[in-house]
Amino acid sequence: MAYVPAIKPGALDARDDNSIKQQNELDYFLIDGSGSMMPKWWEFLAAADTFLKTAKSNGLKSHLVVHVFDSHDLEMIQRDCNLADAKSFSEEPLGSHFQGTPLYDAINLMGRRLKDRDPAKASIIIITDGESSPFENKTSIVQAKAILDWCRAKGWQVTFFGCDFNNDRQSKLLGANESNSIGVQKKLLSEAARNLANKRSAYSHSGEDISFSDKEKQQFGGYLSDQSGGK
């Protein structure tokens, strides 16, 4: 099994409490750090690096928050800095305890953090590789959807990115339309991340919504399962 970054006390908290009111534009990554992500963790980190390099190359001026969660720790903030100054994920890898997936609770917490920051423009990218753990949330799916609907009402972009996972069903239940989500095969994660970073940059520069065509969804996702057990 591939080596996964070790967990050390305090190593997974890079938050900067002084940054809360510093940004007009914010990139917020909410990342599933559950056990099922372990086999694809390094491929995901390579994809995250591709996103970061592309965004920097495009001149994206934004503040970056990287929030990893699992059932052991709901809020592992591992980047909280200007995107242009962010260390690469190969240089300083993200870690997790790799336990359960309390997605709805993580969305709830993210919403409260975003309310405090209240940026003029924001891109929220929710990265998962499966459904939310059914017995590990205090927040209901209805409440989680309401929080994301509030984000959308503020004009912020909410994008769902599935790691080797067809997230269409999950994203629809959380209020997204079909163009706001994309499931990506493991081997295409970095290519899809470059595509996403270019869309993210266009949103910053021209206000163009972040969305995916049916062709792009087929190109990157193929015939991935949504793990629901149904069609």
Summary of the structure (lengths in Angstrom):
residues: 231
radius of gyration: 16.1
end to end distance: 32.0
largest distance: 47.1
contacts: 738
relative contact order: 0.17
helix: 41%
strand: 18%
